Amino acid sequence: MFEKLQRLGKAFMIPIAVLPIAGIMLGVGAAFTNPLMVETYGLTGILGEGTFLFYILSTMSAIGNIVFANLPLIFAVGIASGLALQEKGAAGLSAAIAFLVMHVIIGTILGFLGHTPETATVDHFLSQGLDPVEAAKQANVYGYELGLFTVRIGVLGGIIVGLLVAFLANRYYDKKLPEALSFFSGVRFIPIISVLAISVIGVIIPFIWPYVHIGISTFSEFFGRTGPIGMFFYGTLMRLLNIFGLHHAIYPLFWYTPLGGELEVAGKVVQGGQSIFFAQLADPTVTKFSAEATKYFTGGFLPMMFGLPAAALAMYRTADSKNKKIVGGILFSAALTSFLTGITEPIEFTFLFVAPLLYGIHAILEGISYAVLYALDVSVGVTFSRGIIDFTLFGLLQGNDKTNYIWILILGIPTALIYYFIFKTLILKLNLKTPGRGEESENKLYTKKDALLKDIAIEDVITALGGRENLVDVDACITRLRVTVKDINKVADDSVWKDELKAKGLFKKGSGVQVVYGALAEILKNEINKVK
């Protein structure tokens, strides 16, 4: 399961990777074409309707909006191609075809059952005697996908298609058919079997999805009913899952599916926290973004922009005097990365393996941040992570009335102070071996040379993984080399990786191996795949 979740998390990152640039285009375009902002700052002459910049910015907004409007299809193609071990292109194309076929079949079955666009309305269900809340829930079951009337399965439908097609592609990419049908053997068989399989699922979904949809809607209300307490546990859990790289397999369900809530925006029901935010961002009539939607990510701004940089300062101040110069460069770079982009791995891995207690406290503090910002009705959106770039685009430029961003600035300094004094106190009291403390043998300092790993031979890495014959699949995410092996017992132990191969950490579970190498992970993956 650990190995499968690793691969699923990596597959999720493929479609998610396109969202930051789409979000930036939508954010900039929507912000600078918003009539209220243009009038408030007296920019009608250069940004008003009919100006050259208005056309450019409107186009940017439209480009970003079309990406978020078609996330289900993007996830279907991305997951299928990401999980396919062979013939990734054929898997992606098959997923696109299967996605369309599934929704056509769903719409056809709905027609047989008497469900049409005319009957799938709140008024229709009210006429059947349902109360307004239940009528709204029933009406929300149905909607449109790529212009097709279907059930509102959203990104979850894309995920189902992607997983199914990837499974079929891995199993049948080399399928041999009888001589008379040999033209359809191999890669050409993937779309055929995908369409046949998804057709069965398309027939089943209309019968079960209305119940599943309402069940998911009820379950997703848990975080609303539990309020800040629920968000504390959500934020803490996501940070702990980050250790294993499994958060990528969880948070998209809240960002893009009904688990993240549903809201009608511009006459269309939108599902998932981030999808709701960007739908509201594209709607100039929205005067306040929904904190119910943004609660699944806004809480990260305080620790990423203020908390972790302060923790880096605490580690620098507690380092041995002789090591401060070299440690300062490392920690400053990691802190700046967290503040600017919200990417936290460089700084978190700096103390995770040498002082896991600090990471546990960091997870709790992040959970508190989620709870507090939700309680204060803060609704700043994000693309990928929560640094100053996203804060500026989706907080400052949108205005405090829409986002309540001022609370992030107000609480930023207290958050930094809390992180700083907790980290500094525990490091000194418990003599934790954070960077720059103790002898080099006890605590490795990662210099620029170490980061580049110029003196590491690829053959040594392969040997530590049990040799070429032990490798099944070699992949990587942003910071980790992810390998599936035949025999986990042949993989070298932690000391070999850290002392000889300069890795920052090692995880082994089942047949899955993760080696933390920072930005070098992708390079190592490519080099190993060249020679294996």
C-alpha positions in Angstrom: 0.0 0.0 0.0 2.9 2.3 0.8 4.4 1.7 -2.6 1.1 2.2 -4.4 0.3 5.5 -2.5 3.8 6.7 -3.4 3.1 6.2 -7.1 -0.4 7.7 -6.8 1.0 10.8 -5.1 3.5 11.2 -7.9 0.8 10.8 -10.5 -1.3 13.4 -8.9 1.6 15.8 -9.2 1.5 15.6 -13.0 -1.9 17.4 -13.5 -1.3 19.5 -10.4 1.9 20.9 -11.9 0.0 22.8 -14.6 -2.2 24.6 -12.0 0.3 27.2 -10.6 0.8 28.9 -13.9 -2.9 28.7 -14.7 -3.7 30.1 -11.3 -1.2 33.0 -11.7 -2.7 33.9 -15.1 -6.2 33.7 -13.7 -5.2 35.6 -10.6 -3.4 38.5 -12.4 -6.1 38.6 -15.1 -9.0 38.6 -12.7 -7.4 41.1 -10.3 -6.5 43.7 -12.9 -9.8 43.5 -14.8 -12.0 43.7 -11.7 -14.1 46.9 -12.2 -14.0 47.7 -8.5 -10.2 47.5 -8.3 -9.7 49.5 -11.5 -12.1 52.2 -10.3 -10.7 52.3 -6.8 -7.1 53.0 -8.0 -8.1 55.2 -10.8 -6.8 52.9 -13.5 -9.7 53.1 -15.9 -7.6 54.9 -18.6 -5.1 52.0 -18.9 -7.0 49.0 -17.6 -10.6 49.9 -18.2 -12.8 48.0 -20.7 -11.7 48.6 -24.2 -8.1 49.2 -23.5 -5.2 47.1 -24.9 -4.2 45.9 -21.4 -7.8 44.9 -20.7 -7.9 42.6 -23.7 -4.5 41.1 -22.7 -5.5 40.5 -19.1 -9.0 39.2 -20.0 -7.3 36.7 -22.3 -4.9 35.6 -19.4 -7.9 35.2 -17.1 -9.7 33.1 -19.7 -6.7 30.9 -20.2 -6.4 30.2 -16.5 -10.1 29.7 -16.1 -10.4 27.1 -18.9 -7.8 24.9 -17.1 -9.7 24.9 -13.8 -13.0 24.4 -15.6 -11.7 21.1 -17.1 -9.8 19.6 -14.2 -11.6 16.2 -14.4 -10.3 15.6 -17.9 -6.8 16.9 -17.0 -6.7 14.5 -14.0 -7.8 11.6 -16.1 -5.1 12.1 -18.7 -2.4 13.0 -16.2 -3.0 10.1 -13.8 -3.2 7.5 -16.6 0.0 8.7 -18.2 1.7 9.1 -14.8 0.9 5.6 -13.6 1.5 3.8 -16.9 4.8 2.0 -16.8 4.9 1.6 -20.6 3.2 3.4 -23.5 2.4 6.5 -21.5 1.2 8.4 -24.5 -1.3 5.7 -25.5 -2.5 5.6 -21.9 -3.1 9.4 -21.8 -5.0 9.3 -25.1 -7.0 6.3 -24.0 -7.9 8.1 -20.8 -9.2 11.1 -22.8 -11.4 8.8 -24.9 -12.6 6.8 -21.9 -13.5 10.0 -20.1 -15.8 11.1 -22.9 -17.3 7.7 -23.4 -18.0 7.4 -19.6 -20.0 10.6 -19.5 -21.9 9.9 -22.8 -23.0 6.6 -21.3 -23.9 8.2 -18.0 -26.0 10.8 -19.8 -27.7 8.1 -21.9 -28.6 6.0 -18.9 -29.9 9.1 -17.0 -32.3 9.7 -20.0 -33.5 6.1 -19.7 -34.2 6.7 -16.0 -36.1 9.9 -16.7 -33.5 12.3 -15.5 -33.1 15.3 -17.8 -31.7 18.8 -17.5 -35.3 19.9 -17.0 -36.0 17.5 -14.1 -32.6 17.9 -12.4 -33.5 21.3 -10.8 -34.1 22.4 -7.2 -37.7 23.4 -8.2 -38.4 19.9 -9.5 -37.3 18.3 -6.3 -39.2 20.8 -4.2 -42.3 19.9 -6.1 -41.7 16.3 -4.9 -42.0 17.4 -1.3 -38.4 17.6 -0.3 -37.2 20.4 2.0 -35.0 23.1 0.5 -31.7 21.6 1.7 -32.4 18.1 0.5 -33.8 19.5 -2.8 -30.5 21.4 -3.3 -28.5 18.2 -2.6 -30.5 16.2 -5.0 -30.2 18.8 -7.8 -26.5 19.1 -7.2 -26.1 15.4 -8.2 -26.5 16.3 -11.8 -24.6 18.7 -14.0 -22.6 19.1 -17.2 -19.1 17.9 -18.2 -17.7 19.1 -21.5 -21.2 20.0 -22.6 -22.6 16.6 -21.7 -25.5 16.2 -19.3 -24.2 13.7 -16.6 -23.8 13.2 -12.9 -21.6 15.7 -11.1 -18.8 13.3 -10.3 -16.1 15.9 -11.1 -12.4 15.3 -10.6 -13.2 12.0 -8.8 -14.5 10.8 -12.2 -11.2 11.8 -13.8 -9.3 9.9 -11.1 -11.4 6.8 -11.6 -10.8 6.9 -15.4 -7.1 7.6 -14.9 -6.6 4.7 -12.4 -8.6 2.2 -14.6 -6.8 3.1 -17.8 -3.3 3.0 -16.2 -4.1 -0.5 -14.8 -5.3 -1.7 -18.2 -2.3 -0.1 -20.0 0.2 -1.8 -17.7 -1.6 -5.1 -18.1 -2.3 -5.1 -21.9 0.3 -2.9 -23.6 1.9 -6.0 -25.1 -1.3 -8.0 -25.6 -1.3 -10.3 -28.6 -4.5 -11.0 -30.4 -5.4 -13.7 -33.0 -3.9 -13.3 -36.4 -7.1 -11.9 -37.9 -7.1 -9.2 -35.3 -3.4 -8.7 -35.0 -3.6 -5.0 -36.1 -5.3 -4.3 -32.8 -2.6 -6.0 -30.7 -0.2 -4.2 -28.3 -0.6 -0.5 -27.9 -3.7 -0.3 -30.1 -5.5 -2.6 -27.7 -5.2 -0.1 -24.8 -8.0 2.3 -26.0 -10.2 -0.6 -27.0 -10.1 -2.3 -23.6 -10.3 1.0 -21.9 -13.5 1.9 -23.7 -15.0 -1.5 -23.0 -14.1 -1.3 -19.3 -15.3 2.3 -18.8 -18.5 1.5 -20.5 -19.4 -1.0 -17.7 -18.5 1.7 -15.1 -20.5 4.3 -17.0 -23.6 2.1 -16.8 -23.2 1.5 -13.1 -22.4 5.1 -12.0 -25.9 6.6 -12.6 -27.5 4.0 -10.3 -25.1 4.4 -7.4 -23.6 7.9 -7.7 -26.7 9.8 -6.3 -26.3 8.0 -3.0 -22.5 8.3 -3.0 -22.7 12.0 -3.8 -25.1 12.7 -1.0 -22.9 10.6 1.4 -19.8 12.5 0.4 -21.6 15.8 0.9 -22.7 14.7 4.3 -19.2 13.5 5.3 -17.6 16.7 4.0 -19.8 18.7 6.3 -17.8 17.1 9.2 -15.1 19.8 9.0 -17.8 22.4 8.9 -19.6 21.0 11.9 -16.3 20.5 13.9 -15.1 24.0 12.8 -11.6 24.9 13.9 -11.1 21.6 15.7 -11.6 19.7 12.5 -9.2 22.0 10.7 -6.6 21.5 13.4 -6.5 17.8 12.8 -6.6 18.2 9.0 -3.6 20.6 9.0 -1.6 18.5 11.5 -2.3 15.3 9.5 -1.3 16.8 6.2 2.1 17.9 7.6 2.8 14.5 9.2 1.9 12.7 5.9 4.4 15.0 4.2 7.2 12.9 5.8 6.2 9.9 3.7 5.3 11.9 0.6 1.7 10.7 1.0 0.1 14.1 1.3 0.0 14.3 -2.5 -2.5 11.4 -2.5 -4.8 13.1 0.1 -5.1 16.8 -0.3 -6.3 16.8 -4.0 -9.4 15.0 -2.8 -10.3 18.1 -0.7 -9.1 20.6 -3.3 -10.8 19.2 -6.4 -13.6 16.8 -5.4 -16.9 17.0 -3.4 -15.0 16.2 -0.2 -13.8 19.8 -0.3 -17.4 21.1 -0.5 -19.8 22.4 -3.1 -20.8 26.0 -4.0 -22.8 27.6 -6.7 -20.7 30.2 -8.5 -22.0 32.2 -11.5 -24.9 29.8 -11.8 -22.8 26.7 -11.8 -22.2 24.2 -9.0 -18.4 23.9 -8.3 -16.8 21.1 -6.3 -13.6 21.2 -4.3 -11.9 23.9 -2.3 -9.4 25.2 -4.8 -11.9 24.8 -7.7 -14.4 26.9 -5.8 -11.9 29.6 -5.1 -10.8 30.0 -8.7 -14.4 29.9 -9.9 -15.1 32.8 -7.5 -11.9 34.6 -8.6 -13.1 34.5 -12.2 -16.5 35.9 -11.2 -16.4 39.7 -10.9 -19.7 39.7 -8.9 -18.1 37.9 -5.9 -17.5 40.3 -3.0 -16.1 37.8 -0.5 -14.3 34.5 -1.2 -15.6 31.5 0.7 -13.6 30.6 3.7 -15.4 27.2 3.7 -13.6 26.5 0.4 -10.2 27.9 1.3 -9.9 26.3 4.7 -8.1 23.3 3.2 -5.0 25.4 2.3 -5.1 29.0 3.7 -3.7 27.7 7.1 -0.3 27.0 5.5 0.6 30.7 5.0 1.6 31.4 8.6 4.1 28.5 9.0 5.5 28.7 5.5 5.9 32.5 5.3 6.8 33.2 8.9 7.2 30.1 11.1 9.8 28.1 9.2 12.0 31.1 8.4 12.0 31.9 12.1 12.9 28.3 12.9 15.8 28.6 10.5 17.0 31.7 12.4 16.8 29.7 15.7 18.9 26.9 14.2 21.4 29.5 13.0 21.6 31.2 16.4 22.1 27.9 18.2 24.8 26.6 15.8 28.4 26.4 17.0 30.3 29.6 16.3 32.8 27.9 14.0 30.0 26.5 11.9 27.7 29.6 11.6 29.1 30.9 8.4 28.5 27.7 6.4 25.2 26.9 8.2 24.0 30.5 7.6 24.1 30.1 3.9 22.3 26.8 3.9 19.5 28.0 6.3 19.1 31.3 4.6 18.5 29.6 1.2 16.0 27.2 2.7 14.2 30.0 4.6 14.0 32.2 1.5 12.6 29.3 -0.5 9.9 28.7 2.1 9.0 32.4 2.3 8.9 33.1 -1.4 7.4 29.9 -2.8 6.0 28.0 0.1 8.2 25.0 -0.7 9.2 23.7 2.7 11.1 20.5 2.1 14.6 22.1 2.1 14.2 23.5 5.5 12.1 20.7 7.0 14.5 18.0 6.0 17.2 20.1 7.6 15.9 19.2 11.1 13.5 16.3 10.4 16.0 13.5 10.6 18.2 14.9 13.4 15.5 16.3 15.6 12.1 14.7 14.7 10.6 16.2 17.9 10.8 19.6 16.3 9.0 18.3 13.2 6.2 17.0 15.4 5.8 20.4 17.1 5.9 22.0 13.7 3.0 19.8 12.6 1.0 20.8 15.6 1.7 24.5 15.1 0.6 24.2 11.5 -2.7 22.5 12.6 -3.2 25.5 15.0 -2.6 27.9 12.1 -5.3 26.1 10.0 -7.8 26.3 12.9 -7.1 30.0 13.7 -7.3 31.3 10.2 -10.4 29.4 9.5 -12.0 30.8 12.7 -11.0 34.3 11.6 -12.7 33.8 8.2 -9.5 34.2 6.2 -10.0 33.1 2.6 -6.7 33.6 0.7 -6.3 31.2 -2.2 -3.3 29.3 -3.5 -2.0 27.7 -6.7 0.5 25.1 -5.4 1.9 26.3 -2.2 1.7 29.2 0.3 4.5 31.7 -0.1 4.6 35.5 -0.6 3.9 35.1 -4.3 0.5 33.4 -3.8 -0.2 35.7 -0.9 0.3 38.7 -3.1 -1.7 37.4 -6.0 -4.6 35.9 -4.1 -4.6 38.0 -0.9 -3.2 41.5 -1.3 -4.3 42.1 -4.9 -7.8 40.8 -4.2 -8.3 43.2 -1.3 -9.0 42.6 2.4 -12.8 42.8 2.0 -12.6 39.7 -0.2 -10.0 37.7 1.7 -9.4 39.0 5.2 -5.7 38.7 4.4 -4.8 41.2 7.1 -5.0 38.5 9.7 -2.1 36.7 8.1 0.0 39.8 8.4 -1.2 40.5 12.0 -0.4 36.9 13.1 2.8 36.6 11.1 5.1 38.1 13.7 3.6 36.2 16.7 3.9 33.0 14.6 7.5 33.7 13.9 8.2 34.5 17.6 6.5 31.2 18.7 8.5 29.1 16.2 11.8 30.9 17.1 11.6 30.6 20.9 10.2 27.0 20.8 12.9 25.8 18.4 15.7 27.7 20.2 14.6 26.5 23.7 14.3 22.9 22.7 17.5 22.8 20.7 19.5 24.2 23.7 17.7 22.3 26.5 17.7 18.9 24.7 21.0 19.5 22.9 19.4 18.6 19.6 21.9 18.1 16.8 20.5 20.6 14.3 22.8 21.9 11.5 26.0 23.3 12.9 25.9 21.7 16.3 28.3 19.1 17.5 31.1 17.3 15.6 30.7 16.8 11.9 30.5 13.1 12.3 27.4 13.6 14.5 25.8 16.2 12.2 26.6 16.5 8.6 26.7 20.0 7.2 25.4 20.2 3.7 27.7 22.4 1.7 27.2 23.4 -2.0 29.4 20.6 -3.0 27.2 18.1 -1.0 24.1 19.5 -2.6 25.4 19.0 -6.1 26.8 15.5 -5.1 29.6 15.8 -7.6 31.6 13.0 -6.0 28.8 10.5 -6.0 29.0 7.7 -8.5 25.7 6.5 -10.0 27.0 2.9 -9.7 27.4 3.3 -6.0 23.8 4.5 -5.7 22.6 1.5 -7.8 24.7 -0.9 -5.7 23.1 0.6 -2.5 19.7 -0.1 -4.0 20.7 -3.8 -4.4 22.1 -3.7 -7.9 20.5 -3.4 -11.4 18.7 -6.7 -11.1 16.9 -5.5 -8.0 15.4 -2.4 -9.6 11.8 -2.5 -10.8 10.9 1.1 -11.2 12.9 4.3 -10.6 11.2 7.6 -10.2 11.5 10.9 -8.3 9.4 13.7 -6.9 10.7 17.2 -6.0 13.0 16.0 -3.2 13.0 12.2 -3.1 14.3 9.4 -5.2 11.5 6.9 -5.3 12.4 3.3 -6.2 10.5 0.0 -6.3 12.7 -3.0 -5.7 12.4 -6.7 -5.9 14.0 -7.5 -2.5 14.0 -4.7 0.1 16.6 -6.6 2.2 19.2 -5.9 -0.5 18.9 -2.2 0.0 21.7 -0.7 2.0 21.0 0.6 5.5 20.6 4.2 6.7 24.3 4.7 7.6 25.5 3.8 4.1 23.1 6.3 2.5 24.0 9.1 4.9 27.7 8.6 5.4 28.8 7.4 2.0 26.1 8.6 -0.4 25.3 11.9 1.3 21.5 11.3 1.4 19.5 13.2 4.0 17.2 10.4 4.8 15.9 6.9 3.9 12.5 5.3 4.1 11.8 1.6 3.4 8.4 0.0 3.3 7.3 -3.2 1.6 9.0 -3.0 -1.8 9.2 0.8 -1.8 12.3 2.9 -1.1 12.5 6.6 -0.7 15.8 8.4 -0.5 15.8 12.1 0.3 18.2 13.9 -1.9 16.6 17.4 -2.3 16.7 18.9 -5.8 19.2 16.2 -7.0 16.5 13.5 -6.8 15.3 14.1 -10.3 18.9 14.1 -11.7 19.7 10.8 -10.0 16.5 9.3 -11.3 17.4 10.2 -14.9 21.0 9.0 -14.5 20.0 5.6 -13.0 17.4 5.0 -15.7 20.1 5.7 -18.3 22.3 2.9 -17.0 20.0 0.4 -15.4 
